Amino acid sequence: MGGPHASGAQNVPAGFQGFVDRRDAGRQLADLLCSYRGQDALVMGIPRGGVAVAAAVSRSLGVDLDVLVSRKVGVPIQPELALGAVTADGAQFMNQALARELGVSRWMFRVLADEQRAEARRCEQRLRRRRPAPHLAGRTVILVDDGLATGATMRAAIRSVRQAGPARLVVAVPVAAQPTCEALRAEADELICLLAPHPFFAVGVHYADFPPIDDDQVQRLLAEGARPRA
């Protein structure tokens, strides 16, 4: 995986290997997705930070923008550790090796997943407001997040999109752990990843500016992306 482009590099400390902010990351991704410019493609961001990156990709390519909510299913005693992930429409990914290691049964995972699925539905409705879900069948769908550690949420999102029958499914992320990239390469039709550092510590360390994104910001980005293009 190559390093990021120089776009906006004047705002990044010397020697910093990463991105100015999520907009910069999105623009750099769009440079590698230029073959989809003006096509019947749809960029879908995973909230919250992924929508900010996706919005920049969407603007650069002149294609539609939407959201796909994928929620992490955390280990009960360590919620930040991803046991898997689920989406609002019921698609899910379960890390079976981790579940076996921790003694988490399929029944327990189902209970935990049901809680997160319900929250994913509420979140998706809140972010989309009254806009209907997009039509994915036969389209190129580009799934975007601001970075991936375990990749659990992206893998659930991939399963969700696959169910809808897209013509092509692309995963585009600014930064991801190397093992995650390898796993996703087998599931997506195309994988774009600008940075795959080893060892991998956290997504945020690869951004000079990595502020939290709230629902109001996501709603504004989606509303702007839904406006008719000139």
C-alpha angles and dihedrals in degrees: 000000000000127000124263123278120261094253109137091356091140087075094052123086116254112276093015112146105207147045137313092230141318093287091055090049091051093050091051091050090050089057088063093043096052092120087072095053111131094001128125090271131140125209113208120192125204108226140286113003093013091064091059090054092043092052091058091048091048093050093047094049097039093232135126124285129210141149135252115193114213117175127203117238103216130205106261096236093038109031095181091062109088114231087173141301142249138203132217093257094055102263113139147178123208124192095223095183092055092044091054091046092052096038094242110158125217088248092056091046090051091053092049092044093051090057093052093043090057090050090048090055092050091047094049092050091048094050097043094042105188098341114116122237112272125255109251105173112115094002134112107251119197113198114204135187131166091243143329133230108168093359093222095134092047092049091053089047091052090053090050093053093043090059089061095057105241119188090230134005119207126184114204123182133158095221137008141160112268096241089050091053091052093050093048093047088069093051104043128062088228134010124202116187122162098193130025104173123190119237096031118208111167140331095240096060089069093061125074088204116029108158122172115265120221131203093259091058092048091050091051092050092049092047091052090048091052094057117107112266122234 
